[in-house]
């Protein structure tokens, strides 16, 4: 982790919401979990490429890439 001070509660919420939607969770379920009044706010998380990536999301991406490399080199 480059700098844990960059992590925030909002960044972690953002990463979890994006991961849930990427995994196919229903938008209304994620909306309820986040406490959003309407689906429009939650819908933004379904398009993570249009949002600024949170530090937690960037770290998650780096860890996934590193794990994939280790798996490829182990075989």
PDB file of N, CA, C and O in Angstrom:
ATOM      1  N   UNK A   1       0.858  -1.157   0.000  1.00  0.00           N
ATOM      2  CA  UNK A   1       0.000   0.000   0.000  1.00  0.00           C
ATOM      3  C   UNK A   1       0.915   1.234   0.000  1.00  0.00           C
ATOM      4  O   UNK A   1       1.704   1.413   0.928  1.00  0.00           O
ATOM      5  N   UNK A   2       0.820   2.068  -1.011  1.00  0.00           N
ATOM      6  CA  UNK A   2       1.711   3.215  -1.098  1.00  0.00           C
ATOM      7  C   UNK A   2       1.595   4.178   0.081  1.00  0.00           C
ATOM      8  O   UNK A   2       2.612   4.568   0.655  1.00  0.00           O
ATOM      9  N   UNK A   3       0.397   4.560   0.446  1.00  0.00           N
ATOM     10  CA  UNK A   3       0.224   5.516   1.534  1.00  0.00           C
ATOM     11  C   UNK A   3      -1.161   5.326   2.138  1.00  0.00           C
ATOM     12  O   UNK A   3      -2.161   5.760   1.567  1.00  0.00           O
ATOM     13  N   UNK A   4      -1.213   4.683   3.283  1.00  0.00           N
ATOM     14  CA  UNK A   4      -2.500   4.388   3.922  1.00  0.00           C
ATOM     15  C   UNK A   4      -3.269   5.652   4.275  1.00  0.00           C
ATOM     16  O   UNK A   4      -4.488   5.603   4.445  1.00  0.00           O
ATOM     17  N   UNK A   5      -2.582   6.777   4.388  1.00  0.00           N
ATOM     18  CA  UNK A   5      -3.279   8.034   4.713  1.00  0.00           C
ATOM     19  C   UNK A   5      -4.199   8.479   3.588  1.00  0.00           C
ATOM     20  O   UNK A   5      -5.075   9.317   3.802  1.00  0.00           O
ATOM     21  N   UNK A   6      -4.012   7.928   2.385  1.00  0.00           N
ATOM     22  CA  UNK A   6      -4.868   8.288   1.256  1.00  0.00           C
ATOM     23  C   UNK A   6      -6.212   7.570   1.307  1.00  0.00           C
ATOM     24  O   UNK A   6      -7.152   7.974   0.622  1.00  0.00           O
ATOM     25  N   UNK A   7      -6.316   6.520   2.103  1.00  0.00           N
ATOM     26  CA  UNK A   7      -7.578   5.790   2.202  1.00  0.00           C
ATOM     27  C   UNK A   7      -8.587   6.605   2.989  1.00  0.00           C
ATOM     28  O   UNK A   7      -8.245   7.289   3.953  1.00  0.00           O
ATOM     29  N   UNK A   8      -9.828   6.518   2.562  1.00  0.00           N
ATOM     30  CA  UNK A   8     -10.901   7.208   3.272  1.00  0.00           C
ATOM     31  C   UNK A   8     -12.117   6.304   3.323  1.00  0.00           C
ATOM     32  O   UNK A   8     -12.232   5.349   2.555  1.00  0.00           O
ATOM     33  N   UNK A   9     -13.009   6.613   4.224  1.00  0.00           N
ATOM     34  CA  UNK A   9     -14.256   5.849   4.301  1.00  0.00           C
ATOM     35  C   UNK A   9     -15.000   5.931   2.978  1.00  0.00           C
ATOM     36  O   UNK A   9     -15.522   4.928   2.493  1.00  0.00           O
ATOM     37  N   UNK A  10     -15.050   7.125   2.393  1.00  0.00           N
ATOM     38  CA  UNK A  10     -15.751   7.283   1.124  1.00  0.00           C
ATOM     39  C   UNK A  10     -15.078   6.456   0.027  1.00  0.00           C
ATOM     40  O   UNK A  10     -15.763   5.840  -0.790  1.00  0.00           O
ATOM     41  N   UNK A  11     -13.768   6.437   0.002  1.00  0.00           N
ATOM     42  CA  UNK A  11     -13.052   5.656  -0.999  1.00  0.00           C
ATOM     43  C   UNK A  11     -13.335   4.167  -0.879  1.00  0.00           C
ATOM     44  O   UNK A  11     -13.490   3.471  -1.882  1.00  0.00           O
ATOM     45  N   UNK A  12     -13.399   3.691   0.342  1.00  0.00           N
ATOM     46  CA  UNK A  12     -13.706   2.281   0.567  1.00  0.00           C
ATOM     47  C   UNK A  12     -15.146   1.987   0.160  1.00  0.00           C
ATOM     48  O   UNK A  12     -15.407   0.971  -0.484  1.00  0.00           O
ATOM     49  N   UNK A  13     -16.088   2.866   0.527  1.00  0.00           N
ATOM     50  CA  UNK A  13     -17.496   2.692   0.101  1.00  0.00           C
ATOM     51  C   UNK A  13     -17.590   2.654  -1.413  1.00  0.00           C
ATOM     52  O   UNK A  13     -18.301   1.822  -1.978  1.00  0.00           O
ATOM     53  N   UNK A  14     -16.870   3.558  -2.070  1.00  0.00           N
ATOM     54  CA  UNK A  14     -16.859   3.632  -3.527  1.00  0.00           C
ATOM     55  C   UNK A  14     -16.363   2.314  -4.112  1.00  0.00           C
ATOM     56  O   UNK A  14     -16.978   1.768  -5.029  1.00  0.00           O
ATOM     57  N   UNK A  15     -15.259   1.805  -3.588  1.00  0.00           N
ATOM     58  CA  UNK A  15     -14.677   0.563  -4.096  1.00  0.00           C
ATOM     59  C   UNK A  15     -15.622  -0.620  -3.904  1.00  0.00           C
ATOM     60  O   UNK A  15     -15.779  -1.447  -4.802  1.00  0.00           O
ATOM     61  N   UNK A  16     -16.248  -0.699  -2.734  1.00  0.00           N
ATOM     62  CA  UNK A  16     -17.178  -1.799  -2.465  1.00  0.00           C
ATOM     63  C   UNK A  16     -18.389  -1.711  -3.384  1.00  0.00           C
ATOM     64  O   UNK A  16     -18.809  -2.722  -3.947  1.00  0.00           O
ATOM     65  N   UNK A  17     -18.957  -0.520  -3.544  1.00  0.00           N
ATOM     66  CA  UNK A  17     -20.128  -0.357  -4.412  1.00  0.00           C
ATOM     67  C   UNK A  17     -19.786  -0.741  -5.851  1.00  0.00           C
ATOM     68  O   UNK A  17     -20.562  -1.430  -6.512  1.00  0.00           O
ATOM     69  N   UNK A  18     -18.641  -0.301  -6.328  1.00  0.00           N
ATOM     70  CA  UNK A  18     -18.228  -0.622  -7.688  1.00  0.00           C
ATOM     71  C   UNK A  18     -18.019  -2.124  -7.837  1.00  0.00           C
ATOM     72  O   UNK A  18     -18.445  -2.711  -8.831  1.00  0.00           O
ATOM     73  N   UNK A  19     -17.371  -2.748  -6.862  1.00  0.00           N
ATOM     74  CA  UNK A  19     -17.130  -4.193  -6.920  1.00  0.00           C
ATOM     75  C   UNK A  19     -18.439  -4.971  -6.917  1.00  0.00           C
ATOM     76  O   UNK A  19     -18.589  -5.940  -7.662  1.00  0.00           O
ATOM     77  N   UNK A  20     -19.385  -4.554  -6.085  1.00  0.00           N
ATOM     78  CA  UNK A  20     -20.684  -5.236  -6.050  1.00  0.00           C
ATOM     79  C   UNK A  20     -21.396  -5.146  -7.395  1.00  0.00           C
ATOM     80  O   UNK A  20     -21.926  -6.140  -7.893  1.00  0.00           O
ATOM     81  N   UNK A  21     -21.406  -3.962  -7.974  1.00  0.00           N
ATOM     82  CA  UNK A  21     -22.074  -3.798  -9.269  1.00  0.00           C
ATOM     83  C   UNK A  21     -21.341  -4.556 -10.366  1.00  0.00           C
ATOM     84  O   UNK A  21     -21.978  -5.152 -11.236  1.00  0.00           O
ATOM     85  N   UNK A  22     -20.006  -4.542 -10.337  1.00  0.00           N
ATOM     86  CA  UNK A  22     -19.220  -5.304 -11.315  1.00  0.00           C
ATOM     87  C   UNK A  22     -19.492  -6.798 -11.205  1.00  0.00           C
ATOM     88  O   UNK A  22     -19.442  -7.524 -12.197  1.00  0.00           O
ATOM     89  N   UNK A  23     -19.784  -7.254  -9.969  1.00  0.00           N
ATOM     90  CA  UNK A  23     -20.056  -8.676  -9.740  1.00  0.00           C
ATOM     91  C   UNK A  23     -21.494  -9.048 -10.085  1.00  0.00           C
ATOM     92  O   UNK A  23     -21.876 -10.214  -9.979  1.00  0.00           O
ATOM     93  N   UNK A  24     -22.293  -8.066 -10.496  1.00  0.00           N
ATOM     94  CA  UNK A  24     -23.655  -8.360 -10.920  1.00  0.00           C
ATOM     95  C   UNK A  24     -24.723  -8.125  -9.875  1.00  0.00           C
ATOM     96  O   UNK A  24     -25.881  -8.485 -10.088  1.00  0.00           O
ATOM     97  N   UNK A  25     -24.363  -7.528  -8.748  1.00  0.00           N
ATOM     98  CA  UNK A  25     -25.372  -7.248  -7.719  1.00  0.00           C
ATOM     99  C   UNK A  25     -26.380  -6.252  -8.283  1.00  0.00           C
ATOM    100  O   UNK A  25     -26.021  -5.355  -9.046  1.00  0.00           O
ATOM    101  N   UNK A  26     -27.630  -6.416  -7.906  1.00  0.00           N
ATOM    102  CA  UNK A  26     -28.697  -5.549  -8.376  1.00  0.00           C
ATOM    103  C   UNK A  26     -28.482  -4.121  -7.887  1.00  0.00           C
ATOM    104  O   UNK A  26     -28.099  -3.902  -6.737  1.00  0.00           O
ATOM    105  N   UNK A  27     -28.728  -3.159  -8.757  1.00  0.00           N
ATOM    106  CA  UNK A  27     -28.545  -1.747  -8.435  1.00  0.00           C
ATOM    107  C   UNK A  27     -29.349  -1.335  -7.208  1.00  0.00           C
ATOM    108  O   UNK A  27     -28.868  -0.562  -6.380  1.00  0.00           O
ATOM    109  N   UNK A  28     -30.563  -1.846  -7.089  1.00  0.00           N
ATOM    110  CA  UNK A  28     -31.404  -1.457  -5.942  1.00  0.00           C
ATOM    111  C   UNK A  28     -30.831  -1.958  -4.624  1.00  0.00           C
ATOM    112  O   UNK A  28     -31.006  -1.312  -3.591  1.00  0.00           O
ATOM    113  N   UNK A  29     -30.152  -3.094  -4.644  1.00  0.00           N
ATOM    114  CA  UNK A  29     -29.528  -3.622  -3.427  1.00  0.00           C
ATOM    115  C   UNK A  29     -28.372  -2.715  -3.012  1.00  0.00           C
ATOM    116  O   UNK A  29     -28.248  -2.357  -1.841  1.00  0.00           O
ATOM    117  N   UNK A  30     -27.525  -2.345  -3.981  1.00  0.00           N
ATOM    118  CA  UNK A  30     -26.391  -1.466  -3.686  1.00  0.00           C
ATOM    119  C   UNK A  30     -26.905  -0.097  -3.234  1.00  0.00           C
ATOM    120  O   UNK A  30     -26.348   0.507  -2.316  1.00  0.00           O
ATOM    121  N   UNK A  31     -27.950   0.383  -3.870  1.00  0.00           N
ATOM    122  CA  UNK A  31     -28.562   1.658  -3.475  1.00  0.00           C
ATOM    123  C   UNK A  31     -28.992   1.607  -2.017  1.00  0.00           C
ATOM    124  O   UNK A  31     -28.724   2.540  -1.260  1.00  0.00           O
ATOM    125  N   UNK A  32     -29.651   0.536  -1.617  1.00  0.00           N
ATOM    126  CA  UNK A  32     -30.103   0.397  -0.229  1.00  0.00           C
ATOM    127  C   UNK A  32     -28.917   0.311   0.733  1.00  0.00           C
ATOM    128  O   UNK A  32     -28.943   0.921   1.802  1.00  0.00           O
ATOM    129  N   UNK A  33     -27.888  -0.435   0.367  1.00  0.00           N
ATOM    130  CA  UNK A  33     -26.708  -0.559   1.224  1.00  0.00           C
ATOM    131  C   UNK A  33     -26.013   0.781   1.439  1.00  0.00           C
ATOM    132  O   UNK A  33     -25.529   1.070   2.533  1.00  0.00           O
ATOM    133  N   UNK A  34     -25.968   1.594   0.393  1.00  0.00           N
ATOM    134  CA  UNK A  34     -25.302   2.886   0.486  1.00  0.00           C
ATOM    135  C   UNK A  34     -26.191   3.971   1.084  1.00  0.00           C
ATOM    136  O   UNK A  34     -25.704   5.031   1.475  1.00  0.00           O
ATOM    137  N   UNK A  35     -27.487   3.707   1.154  1.00  0.00           N
ATOM    138  CA  UNK A  35     -28.411   4.690   1.700  1.00  0.00           C
ATOM    139  C   UNK A  35     -28.727   5.819   0.742  1.00  0.00           C
ATOM    140  O   UNK A  35     -29.107   6.910   1.168  1.00  0.00           O
ATOM    141  N   UNK A  36     -28.573   5.566  -0.552  1.00  0.00           N
ATOM    142  CA  UNK A  36     -28.896   6.598  -1.539  1.00  0.00           C
ATOM    143  C   UNK A  36     -30.411   6.724  -1.693  1.00  0.00           C
ATOM    144  O   UNK A  36     -31.129   5.724  -1.705  1.00  0.00           O
ATOM    145  N   UNK A  37     -30.884   7.955  -1.810  1.00  0.00           N
ATOM    146  CA  UNK A  37     -32.321   8.201  -1.951  1.00  0.00           C
ATOM    147  C   UNK A  37     -32.843   7.748  -3.311  1.00  0.00           C
ATOM    148  O   UNK A  37     -33.975   7.278  -3.420  1.00  0.00           O
ATOM    149  N   UNK A  38     -32.024   7.889  -4.339  1.00  0.00           N
ATOM    150  CA  UNK A  38     -32.472   7.526  -5.677  1.00  0.00           C
ATOM    151  C   UNK A  38     -31.423   6.726  -6.423  1.00  0.00           C
ATOM    152  O   UNK A  38     -30.245   6.758  -6.066  1.00  0.00           O
ATOM    153  N   UNK A  39     -31.842   6.003  -7.462  1.00  0.00           N
ATOM    154  CA  UNK A  39     -30.917   5.147  -8.207  1.00  0.00           C
ATOM    155  C   UNK A  39     -29.898   5.921  -9.043  1.00  0.00           C
ATOM    156  O   UNK A  39     -28.858   5.371  -9.406  1.00  0.00           O
ATOM    157  N   UNK A  40     -30.179   7.183  -9.353  1.00  0.00           N
ATOM    158  CA  UNK A  40     -29.243   7.946 -10.188  1.00  0.00           C
ATOM    159  C   UNK A  40     -27.872   8.082  -9.521  1.00  0.00           C
ATOM    160  O   UNK A  40     -26.841   7.975 -10.185  1.00  0.00           O
ATOM    161  N   UNK A  41     -27.867   8.315  -8.230  1.00  0.00           N
ATOM    162  CA  UNK A  41     -26.601   8.446  -7.512  1.00  0.00           C
ATOM    163  C   UNK A  41     -25.836   7.134  -7.546  1.00  0.00           C
ATOM    164  O   UNK A  41     -24.628   7.123  -7.784  1.00  0.00           O
ATOM    165  N   UNK A  42     -26.528   6.035  -7.311  1.00  0.00           N
ATOM    166  CA  UNK A  42     -25.892   4.721  -7.293  1.00  0.00           C
ATOM    167  C   UNK A  42     -25.444   4.311  -8.692  1.00  0.00           C
ATOM    168  O   UNK A  42     -24.420   3.644  -8.839  1.00  0.00           O
ATOM    169  N   UNK A  43     -26.181   4.694  -9.703  1.00  0.00           N
ATOM    170  CA  UNK A  43     -25.864   4.325 -11.093  1.00  0.00           C
ATOM    171  C   UNK A  43     -24.462   4.780 -11.489  1.00  0.00           C
ATOM    172  O   UNK A  43     -23.815   4.133 -12.313  1.00  0.00           O
ATOM    173  N   UNK A  44     -23.990   5.869 -10.923  1.00  0.00           N
ATOM    174  CA  UNK A  44     -22.647   6.352 -11.258  1.00  0.00           C
ATOM    175  C   UNK A  44     -21.586   5.306 -10.924  1.00  0.00           C
ATOM    176  O   UNK A  44     -20.560   5.232 -11.600  1.00  0.00           O
ATOM    177  N   UNK A  45     -21.818   4.507  -9.900  1.00  0.00           N
ATOM    178  CA  UNK A  45     -20.862   3.481  -9.503  1.00  0.00           C
ATOM    179  C   UNK A  45     -20.830   2.317 -10.498  1.00  0.00           C
ATOM    180  O   UNK A  45     -19.891   1.521 -10.490  1.00  0.00           O
ATOM    181  N   UNK A  46     -21.826   2.218 -11.332  1.00  0.00           N
ATOM    182  CA  UNK A  46     -21.871   1.146 -12.342  1.00  0.00           C
ATOM    183  C   UNK A  46     -20.959   1.457 -13.517  1.00  0.00           C
ATOM    184  O   UNK A  46     -20.717   0.596 -14.363  1.00  0.00           O
ATOM    185  N   UNK A  47     -20.455   2.679 -13.574  1.00  0.00           N
ATOM    186  CA  UNK A  47     -19.562   3.103 -14.660  1.00  0.00           C
ATOM    187  C   UNK A  47     -18.278   3.659 -14.063  1.00  0.00           C
ATOM    188  O   UNK A  47     -18.023   4.861 -14.148  1.00  0.00           O
ATOM    189  N   UNK A  48     -17.466   2.793 -13.458  1.00  0.00           N
ATOM    190  CA  UNK A  48     -16.297   3.293 -12.731  1.00  0.00           C
ATOM    191  C   UNK A  48     -15.292   4.026 -13.612  1.00  0.00           C
ATOM    192  O   UNK A  48     -14.521   4.843 -13.108  1.00  0.00           O
ATOM    193  N   UNK A  49     -15.283   3.759 -14.898  1.00  0.00           N
ATOM    194  CA  UNK A  49     -14.326   4.438 -15.768  1.00  0.00           C
ATOM    195  C   UNK A  49     -14.646   5.919 -15.930  1.00  0.00           C
ATOM    196  O   UNK A  49     -13.793   6.700 -16.351  1.00  0.00           O
ATOM    197  N   UNK A  50     -15.884   6.306 -15.595  1.00  0.00           N
ATOM    198  CA  UNK A  50     -16.253   7.715 -15.708  1.00  0.00           C
ATOM    199  C   UNK A  50     -16.000   8.473 -14.408  1.00  0.00           C
ATOM    200  O   UNK A  50     -16.145   9.695 -14.360  1.00  0.00           O
ATOM    201  N   UNK A  51     -15.624   7.749 -13.356  1.00  0.00           N
ATOM    202  CA  UNK A  51     -15.373   8.369 -12.061  1.00  0.00           C
ATOM    203  C   UNK A  51     -13.875   8.465 -11.827  1.00  0.00           C
ATOM    204  O   UNK A  51     -13.097   7.720 -12.422  1.00  0.00           O
ATOM    205  N   UNK A  52     -13.480   9.374 -10.967  1.00  0.00           N
ATOM    206  CA  UNK A  52     -12.094   9.383 -10.513  1.00  0.00           C
ATOM    207  C   UNK A  52     -11.906   8.166  -9.636  1.00  0.00           C
ATOM    208  O   UNK A  52     -12.686   7.935  -8.713  1.00  0.00           O
ATOM    209  N   UNK A  53     -10.891   7.398  -9.913  1.00  0.00           N
ATOM    210  CA  UNK A  53     -10.629   6.203  -9.111  1.00  0.00           C
ATOM    211  C   UNK A  53     -10.188   6.606  -7.716  1.00  0.00           C
ATOM    212  O   UNK A  53      -9.347   7.490  -7.554  1.00  0.00           O
ATOM    213  N   UNK A  54     -10.753   5.963  -6.715  1.00  0.00           N
ATOM    214  CA  UNK A  54     -10.365   6.234  -5.339  1.00  0.00           C
ATOM    215  C   UNK A  54      -9.014   5.571  -5.071  1.00  0.00           C
ATOM    216  O   UNK A  54      -8.640   4.637  -5.781  1.00  0.00           O
ATOM    217  N   UNK A  55      -8.280   6.036  -4.063  1.00  0.00           N
ATOM    218  CA  UNK A  55      -7.021   5.366  -3.723  1.00  0.00           C
ATOM    219  C   UNK A  55      -7.221   3.891  -3.406  1.00  0.00           C
ATOM    220  O   UNK A  55      -6.391   3.061  -3.777  1.00  0.00           O
ATOM    221  N   UNK A  56      -8.314   3.554  -2.725  1.00  0.00           N
ATOM    222  CA  UNK A  56      -8.575   2.145  -2.408  1.00  0.00           C
ATOM    223  C   UNK A  56      -8.780   1.334  -3.675  1.00  0.00           C
ATOM    224  O   UNK A  56      -8.321   0.194  -3.757  1.00  0.00           O
ATOM    225  N   UNK A  57      -9.453   1.894  -4.654  1.00  0.00           N
ATOM    226  CA  UNK A  57      -9.682   1.189  -5.906  1.00  0.00           C
ATOM    227  C   UNK A  57      -8.371   1.008  -6.667  1.00  0.00           C
ATOM    228  O   UNK A  57      -8.125  -0.057  -7.234  1.00  0.00           O
ATOM    229  N   UNK A  58      -7.534   2.032  -6.685  1.00  0.00           N
ATOM    230  CA  UNK A  58      -6.238   1.922  -7.369  1.00  0.00           C
ATOM    231  C   UNK A  58      -5.370   0.863  -6.705  1.00  0.00           C
ATOM    232  O   UNK A  58      -4.700   0.092  -7.392  1.00  0.00           O
ATOM    233  N   UNK A  59      -5.376   0.816  -5.384  1.00  0.00           N
ATOM    234  CA  UNK A  59      -4.604  -0.195  -4.663  1.00  0.00           C
ATOM    235  C   UNK A  59      -5.135  -1.581  -4.987  1.00  0.00           C
ATOM    236  O   UNK A  59      -4.360  -2.508  -5.219  1.00  0.00           O
ATOM    237  N   UNK A  60      -6.452  -1.724  -5.003  1.00  0.00           N
ATOM    238  CA  UNK A  60      -7.069  -3.007  -5.332  1.00  0.00           C
ATOM    239  C   UNK A  60      -6.655  -3.459  -6.732  1.00  0.00           C
ATOM    240  O   UNK A  60      -6.339  -4.632  -6.934  1.00  0.00           O
ATOM    241  N   UNK A  61      -6.655  -2.551  -7.687  1.00  0.00           N
ATOM    242  CA  UNK A  61      -6.252  -2.892  -9.046  1.00  0.00           C
ATOM    243  C   UNK A  61      -4.799  -3.346  -9.097  1.00  0.00           C
ATOM    244  O   UNK A  61      -4.475  -4.320  -9.776  1.00  0.00           O
ATOM    245  N   UNK A  62      -3.925  -2.645  -8.382  1.00  0.00           N
ATOM    246  CA  UNK A  62      -2.503  -3.022  -8.353  1.00  0.00           C
ATOM    247  C   UNK A  62      -2.315  -4.393  -7.727  1.00  0.00           C
ATOM    248  O   UNK A  62      -1.523  -5.199  -8.215  1.00  0.00           O
ATOM    249  N   UNK A  63      -3.037  -4.659  -6.652  1.00  0.00           N
ATOM    250  CA  UNK A  63      -2.922  -5.960  -5.986  1.00  0.00           C
ATOM    251  C   UNK A  63      -3.425  -7.080  -6.900  1.00  0.00           C
ATOM    252  O   UNK A  63      -2.822  -8.151  -6.954  1.00  0.00           O
ATOM    253  N   UNK A  64      -4.510  -6.842  -7.607  1.00  0.00           N
ATOM    254  CA  UNK A  64      -5.044  -7.848  -8.519  1.00  0.00           C
ATOM    255  C   UNK A  64      -4.064  -8.126  -9.654  1.00  0.00           C
ATOM    256  O   UNK A  64      -3.875  -9.277 -10.046  1.00  0.00           O
ATOM    257  N   UNK A  65      -3.448  -7.085 -10.177  1.00  0.00           N
ATOM    258  CA  UNK A  65      -2.469  -7.249 -11.252  1.00  0.00           C
ATOM    259  C   UNK A  65      -1.262  -8.033 -10.759  1.00  0.00           C
ATOM    260  O   UNK A  65      -0.775  -8.925 -11.453  1.00  0.00           O
ATOM    261  N   UNK A  66      -0.780  -7.709  -9.571  1.00  0.00           N
ATOM    262  CA  UNK A  66       0.372  -8.412  -9.000  1.00  0.00           C
ATOM    263  C   UNK A  66       0.040  -9.882  -8.756  1.00  0.00           C
ATOM    264  O   UNK A  66       0.863 -10.753  -9.037  1.00  0.00           O
ATOM    265  N   UNK A  67      -1.142 -10.166  -8.243  1.00  0.00           N
ATOM    266  CA  UNK A  67      -1.552 -11.548  -7.989  1.00  0.00           C
ATOM    267  C   UNK A  67      -1.651 -12.323  -9.299  1.00  0.00           C
ATOM    268  O   UNK A  67      -1.267 -13.491  -9.363  1.00  0.00           O
ATOM    269  N   UNK A  68      -2.156 -11.686 -10.325  1.00  0.00           N
ATOM    270  CA  UNK A  68      -2.266 -12.340 -11.638  1.00  0.00           C
ATOM    271  C   UNK A  68      -0.879 -12.675 -12.182  1.00  0.00           C
ATOM    272  O   UNK A  68      -0.668 -13.757 -12.730  1.00  0.00           O
ATOM    273  N   UNK A  69       0.054 -11.758 -12.032  1.00  0.00           N
ATOM    274  CA  UNK A  69       1.430 -12.007 -12.497  1.00  0.00           C
ATOM    275  C   UNK A  69       2.056 -13.176 -11.746  1.00  0.00           C
ATOM    276  O   UNK A  69       2.694 -14.040 -12.347  1.00  0.00           O
ATOM    277  N   UNK A  70       1.866 -13.198 -10.413  1.00  0.00           N
ATOM    278  CA  UNK A  70       2.424 -14.297  -9.618  1.00  0.00           C
ATOM    279  C   UNK A  70       1.841 -15.634 -10.063  1.00  0.00           C
ATOM    280  O   UNK A  70       2.553 -16.634 -10.150  1.00  0.00           O
ATOM    281  N   UNK A  71       0.539 -15.641 -10.344  1.00  0.00           N
ATOM    282  CA  UNK A  71      -0.115 -16.881 -10.769  1.00  0.00           C
ATOM    283  C   UNK A  71       0.449 -17.346 -12.114  1.00  0.00           C
ATOM    284  O   UNK A  71       0.698 -18.537 -12.301  1.00  0.00           O
ATOM    285  N   UNK A  72       0.650 -16.426 -13.040  1.00  0.00           N
ATOM    286  CA  UNK A  72       1.190 -16.790 -14.352  1.00  0.00           C
ATOM    287  C   UNK A  72       2.609 -17.320 -14.238  1.00  0.00           C
ATOM    288  O   UNK A  72       2.970 -18.277 -14.922  1.00  0.00           O
ATOM    289  N   UNK A  73       3.420 -16.703 -13.377  1.00  0.00           N
ATOM    290  CA  UNK A  73       4.818 -17.112 -13.240  1.00  0.00           C
ATOM    291  C   UNK A  73       4.956 -18.408 -12.452  1.00  0.00           C
ATOM    292  O   UNK A  73       5.980 -19.084 -12.555  1.00  0.00           O
ATOM    293  N   UNK A  74       3.957 -18.762 -11.676  1.00  0.00           N
ATOM    294  CA  UNK A  74       4.016 -19.992 -10.876  1.00  0.00           C
ATOM    295  C   UNK A  74       3.747 -21.243 -11.710  1.00  0.00           C
ATOM    296  O   UNK A  74       4.082 -22.356 -11.305  1.00  0.00           O
ATOM    297  N   UNK A  75       3.140 -21.044 -12.878  1.00  0.00           N
ATOM    298  CA  UNK A  75       2.782 -22.210 -13.721  1.00  0.00           C
ATOM    299  C   UNK A  75       3.764 -22.455 -14.794  1.00  0.00           C
ATOM    300  O   UNK A  75       3.603 -23.392 -15.576  1.00  0.00           O
TER     301      UNK A  75
END
